[in-house]
Amino acid sequence: MATRILAVTGTRAEYGLLQPLLRLLGSDPRFDLRLIVTGAHLSGTFGLTYRQVLRDGFSIAARVPIETKGDRPADIAVASARALEGMARVFSKMKPDWVLLLGDRYETLSAAIAAHLCAIPIAHISGGEVTGGATDDAFRHAITKMSMLHFTATEAYRRRVIQLGESPSRVFRVGALGIDNIRSIPPLDPRVLEKGLGISLREPFLLVTFHPVTLDREKPAAQFRVLLDALEQLFPMKMVMTYPNADAGGKSIIRMIEKFAARHRGLVAVTPSLGQERYLSLMRIAGAVVGNSSSGIVEAPFLHIPTVDIGNRQSGRIAAASVIHCKLEKGAILRSVRRALSPDFATFIRGVRNPYGKGDTAPKILKIILRFAPLQNIQKGFFDLDHG
């Protein structure tokens, strides 16, 4: 009998990372893959990206709507409660052998709680990482403690999962799925990208994504204003901007992005979601990736594209030397972007090594799940480190 796996996705970014693994699982007769969509995928504000899931050829086994009217912290808590209730209903009905989760978002935490309470083993991807500026940091470690199998991107992250009390026999360093996408998705012709975005990309441009820093006292809109003030000084450089995640304060950032683009037509292109094909195609030809997205830490260095990582959202995450970290200050951002675009820095990063693997992560994960499937008992002990 095929092993039934329920994979949960709530955002465009997380789905894009899962794609190579979902394709392998979906084409392997030893697995019965069911896809559950929730969160921003079902939101008109964020582009109804579940449609992209369908266009990619995947069927959706269940939809768990959780959107609220606001995006205050209390609204996110309510959305988490809705996700927990919806996931519990889906899991109890479908009775999977495994629940597959990636990352650290609140929807993912709710899915983990539901699976744990329903006594369903969890396979978790991207544990052990640190993002000190986001509530997601605690969510990720909580998901780790409820999971049975762990797939980490680096050896340092593997050691951290073990430090959290997980048995080394169930923690595997496999690299990052984002690199699999880079190696498997052919880039689009720049002319196709230009037509879709409505701006010329023949000169160096910035690929900009800024997510709310959910643990900072300063409101996300005020933080984003600092970045926009810096970007104003860089025109006539072109910019492609994507929407933030569906986090507290995200909708205020979206309104600011749209107003900024409206003032600078022909120079700034905005899209709620690019999808992996367009996003990676743009990254390949960008002058620099700017903002605080993990894609600037994980994927951009593999393509030898410079990154300007702003603020503390990604603080603690392992980064290649092509990533320039800077404070959320106008002057620091300008200096960092100009350094990233300099010929000397372009020469320097040609020899930079990416710490996130070689692009063979999905096959590794599939083989390991096969070794442990089916799993009848989710009881586990706490692995104590030997302090000698």
C-alpha positions in Angstrom: 0.0 0.0 0.0 1.3 3.5 -0.9 2.4 5.7 1.9 0.0 8.6 2.2 1.6 12.0 2.7 -0.2 15.2 3.3 1.9 18.2 2.3 0.7 21.6 3.7 1.5 24.9 2.0 0.4 28.4 2.9 2.5 30.8 0.9 3.9 31.2 -2.6 7.5 31.1 -1.3 7.1 27.9 0.7 5.2 26.2 -2.2 7.9 27.2 -4.6 10.5 25.5 -2.4 8.5 22.4 -2.0 7.8 22.0 -5.7 10.8 19.7 -6.6 9.9 17.4 -3.8 6.2 17.4 -4.5 6.9 16.4 -8.1 9.0 13.4 -7.0 6.5 12.3 -4.5 3.6 12.7 -6.9 5.3 10.7 -9.6 6.4 7.8 -7.3 3.8 5.0 -7.0 5.1 4.2 -3.6 3.5 7.5 -2.3 0.0 8.8 -2.2 0.5 12.6 -2.2 -2.3 14.9 -1.0 -1.8 18.7 -1.1 -3.4 21.0 1.5 -3.5 24.7 0.7 -4.2 27.5 3.2 -3.1 31.0 4.2 -2.1 33.5 1.5 -2.8 30.9 -1.3 -6.5 31.5 -0.8 -6.3 35.3 -0.3 -7.2 37.8 -3.1 -4.8 40.3 -1.6 -1.9 38.0 -2.2 -2.9 36.9 -5.7 -4.9 33.7 -5.1 -1.8 31.7 -5.7 -3.6 28.4 -5.3 -4.3 28.9 -9.0 -0.6 28.5 -9.7 -0.6 25.2 -7.8 -3.3 24.0 -10.2 -1.6 25.3 -13.3 1.5 23.4 -12.2 -0.5 20.2 -12.5 -1.1 19.4 -8.8 -4.5 18.6 -7.5 -5.6 20.2 -4.2 -7.0 17.7 -1.8 -8.3 20.3 0.7 -8.4 24.0 1.2 -8.3 25.6 4.7 -9.2 29.3 4.5 -8.0 31.3 7.5 -7.9 35.0 6.2 -9.0 37.7 8.6 -10.0 41.3 7.9 -7.0 42.8 9.6 -3.3 42.1 10.0 -2.7 43.0 13.6 -0.9 40.5 15.8 -4.3 39.5 17.3 -5.7 38.9 13.8 -2.7 36.6 13.1 -3.5 34.7 16.3 -7.1 34.2 15.2 -5.9 33.0 11.8 -3.7 30.5 13.5 -6.7 29.2 15.5 -8.7 28.8 12.3 -5.8 26.9 10.7 -5.6 24.6 13.7 -9.3 23.8 13.5 -9.3 23.3 9.7 -6.1 21.2 9.7 -7.5 18.9 12.5 -10.6 18.3 10.4 -8.6 17.5 7.3 -6.1 15.2 9.1 -8.8 13.2 10.9 -10.7 12.7 7.6 -7.7 11.8 5.4 -5.7 9.8 8.0 -2.3 10.3 6.4 0.8 8.3 7.3 2.9 11.5 7.3 2.4 15.2 7.4 5.1 17.1 5.4 5.9 20.6 6.6 8.5 23.2 5.5 9.6 26.1 7.5 8.4 28.2 10.3 5.2 30.1 9.6 2.2 30.4 11.9 0.1 28.3 9.5 2.8 25.6 9.6 2.8 25.7 13.4 -0.9 25.2 13.5 -0.6 22.2 11.1 2.1 20.7 13.3 -0.1 21.0 16.5 -3.0 19.4 14.7 -0.9 16.5 13.4 0.7 16.0 16.8 -2.6 15.9 18.6 -3.9 13.5 15.9 -0.9 11.2 16.5 0.4 11.7 12.9 4.1 11.7 12.4 5.6 14.9 10.9 8.5 15.2 8.5 9.9 18.8 8.9 12.1 20.6 6.4 14.4 23.5 7.3 14.6 23.1 11.0 17.5 24.3 13.2 17.8 27.7 11.5 17.7 31.0 13.3 15.8 34.2 12.3 16.2 36.4 15.3 13.9 39.2 14.1 10.7 37.2 13.5 8.2 35.3 15.6 8.8 32.5 13.1 12.0 31.7 15.0 10.1 30.3 17.9 7.5 28.6 15.6 10.3 26.7 13.8 11.8 25.3 17.0 8.3 24.3 18.3 7.6 22.5 15.1 11.0 20.7 15.5 9.9 19.3 18.9 6.7 17.9 17.4 8.4 16.3 14.4 9.8 12.8 13.9 12.0 13.4 10.9 14.1 16.4 10.3 15.7 17.6 7.1 18.2 20.5 7.6 20.0 22.6 5.1 23.4 22.7 6.7 25.4 20.7 9.3 25.3 23.5 11.8 21.5 23.5 11.6 21.5 19.7 12.0 23.6 20.0 15.2 21.1 22.6 16.5 18.2 20.3 16.0 20.1 17.6 17.9 20.8 20.2 20.6 17.0 20.6 20.9 16.8 17.0 22.0 16.2 15.2 18.7 17.9 11.9 18.1 20.8 12.1 15.5 19.4 9.0 13.8 16.4 11.1 12.7 18.1 14.3 11.7 19.5 14.6 8.2 21.5 17.3 6.5 20.2 17.4 2.9 20.8 21.0 1.7 18.1 23.5 0.7 15.3 22.8 -1.8 15.7 26.2 -3.3 18.9 25.1 -5.0 17.0 22.2 -6.6 14.8 24.7 -8.3 17.7 26.7 -9.6 19.2 23.6 -11.2 15.9 22.3 -12.6 14.0 25.4 -13.8 15.2 26.8 -17.2 15.3 30.6 -17.1 12.8 32.7 -19.1 13.9 35.0 -21.9 14.4 38.5 -20.4 12.1 39.8 -23.2 9.3 37.6 -21.8 10.0 39.0 -18.3 9.9 42.6 -19.6 6.6 42.1 -21.3 5.0 40.7 -18.2 6.3 43.4 -15.9 6.0 46.3 -18.2 9.5 47.7 -17.6 12.9 47.4 -19.4 15.4 45.0 -17.7 18.3 45.7 -20.1 20.3 47.5 -17.4 21.1 46.4 -13.8 18.0 46.4 -11.6 17.1 45.6 -8.0 14.9 42.7 -7.0 13.2 43.9 -3.8 11.3 42.0 -1.1 10.7 43.2 2.4 8.7 41.3 5.0 7.4 42.6 8.3 10.0 42.2 11.1 7.4 40.8 13.6 9.5 41.0 16.8 10.6 44.7 16.4 8.7 47.3 18.4 8.8 49.7 15.4 5.8 49.2 13.1 6.5 47.5 9.8 5.3 50.5 7.8 7.8 52.7 9.5 10.6 50.2 8.8 9.6 50.0 5.2 9.5 53.8 4.8 13.3 53.8 5.6 13.9 51.4 2.7 11.7 53.4 0.3 13.5 56.6 1.2 16.8 54.9 0.3 15.5 53.5 -2.9 14.3 57.0 -4.0 17.9 58.0 -4.1 18.8 55.2 -6.6 16.6 56.2 -9.6 16.8 56.0 -12.6 17.7 52.4 -11.6 14.9 49.9 -12.3 13.3 47.9 -9.5 11.1 44.8 -9.3 9.2 44.6 -6.1 7.1 41.7 -4.7 4.5 41.7 -1.9 5.5 40.7 1.6 4.3 37.6 3.4 0.8 37.5 5.1 2.2 38.6 8.4 1.2 41.3 10.9 1.7 44.6 9.2 2.0 43.2 5.7 -1.0 44.9 4.3 0.4 48.3 5.2 3.6 47.5 3.3 1.5 46.5 0.3 -0.2 49.8 0.2 3.1 51.6 0.4 4.5 49.5 -2.4 1.6 50.3 -4.7 1.9 54.0 -4.1 5.6 54.0 -4.6 5.2 52.2 -8.0 2.5 54.5 -9.1 4.8 57.5 -8.5 7.6 55.9 -10.5 5.9 54.2 -13.5 8.3 52.7 -16.0 10.9 52.4 -13.3 9.2 50.2 -10.7 7.3 47.0 -11.4 5.1 45.4 -8.7 3.6 42.0 -8.5 1.9 40.1 -5.6 3.6 36.9 -6.6 6.2 36.1 -9.3 6.2 32.3 -8.9 9.4 30.3 -8.9 10.0 30.4 -12.7 9.8 34.2 -13.0 11.4 34.9 -9.6 14.5 32.8 -10.3 14.7 34.1 -13.9 14.8 37.6 -12.6 17.3 36.8 -9.9 19.7 35.4 -12.5 19.9 38.8 -14.2 19.4 41.2 -11.3 22.0 43.6 -10.2 21.3 42.7 -6.6 18.6 41.2 -4.3 17.6 43.8 -1.7 15.4 43.4 1.4 15.1 40.7 4.1 13.9 37.6 2.3 15.5 34.3 2.9 15.9 33.9 -0.9 18.7 36.5 -0.8 20.5 34.3 1.8 19.9 30.8 0.2 19.4 31.1 -3.5 21.1 34.3 -4.7 24.6 33.3 -3.6 24.3 30.1 -5.6 23.8 32.3 -8.7 26.6 34.6 -7.7 24.2 37.5 -7.3 24.9 40.0 -4.5 22.4 40.4 -1.7 21.8 43.4 0.6 20.2 41.9 3.7 18.5 44.7 5.7 17.8 44.7 9.4 17.6 41.8 11.8 14.9 39.6 10.3 17.5 37.1 9.1 19.9 37.6 11.9 21.5 34.3 12.9 21.1 32.6 9.5 24.2 31.2 7.9 25.1 33.4 4.9 27.7 33.3 2.1 30.2 36.2 1.7 28.1 37.6 -1.2 25.5 38.7 1.4 26.0 42.2 2.7 24.2 42.7 6.0 23.3 46.3 6.9 21.2 48.2 9.4 17.8 49.5 8.7 19.1 53.0 8.1 18.9 55.0 4.9 22.6 55.7 4.6 23.6 52.2 5.4 21.2 50.8 2.8 22.5 53.2 0.1 26.2 52.4 0.9 25.4 48.6 0.8 23.5 48.7 -2.5 26.3 50.7 -4.1 28.9 48.3 -2.9 26.8 45.3 -4.1 26.6 46.9 -7.6 30.3 47.8 -7.8 32.6 46.0 -10.3 35.0 45.0 -7.5 32.2 43.2 -5.6 31.1 41.5 -8.7 34.6 40.1 -9.2 34.8 39.1 -5.6 31.6 37.0 -5.5 32.5 34.9 -8.5 34.5 32.7 -6.1 32.0 32.6 -3.3 30.8 29.2 -2.1 27.1 28.8 -1.2 26.7 26.8 2.1 23.2 25.4 1.1 24.0 22.4 -1.0 24.3 21.4 -4.6 20.7 21.0 -5.7 20.1 17.3 -4.9 17.9 17.8 -1.8 14.6 16.4 -3.0 15.8 13.0 -4.0 17.6 12.7 -0.6 14.5 13.5 1.3 12.4 11.0 -0.7 14.9 8.2 0.0 14.9 8.9 3.7 11.2 9.0 4.1 11.0 5.6 2.4 13.3 4.2 5.0 11.0 5.3 7.8 7.6 4.6 6.2 5.3 3.5 7.5 5.8 4.7 11.1 3.5 3.3 13.7 4.7 5.0 16.9 5.4 8.7 17.3 6.7 8.4 20.8 10.2 9.6 21.2 12.7 10.3 23.9 14.7 13.4 24.6 18.2 13.1 23.3 20.6 14.5 25.9 23.9 15.9 24.8 26.9 14.4 26.5 28.6 17.2 28.4 31.3 14.8 29.6 
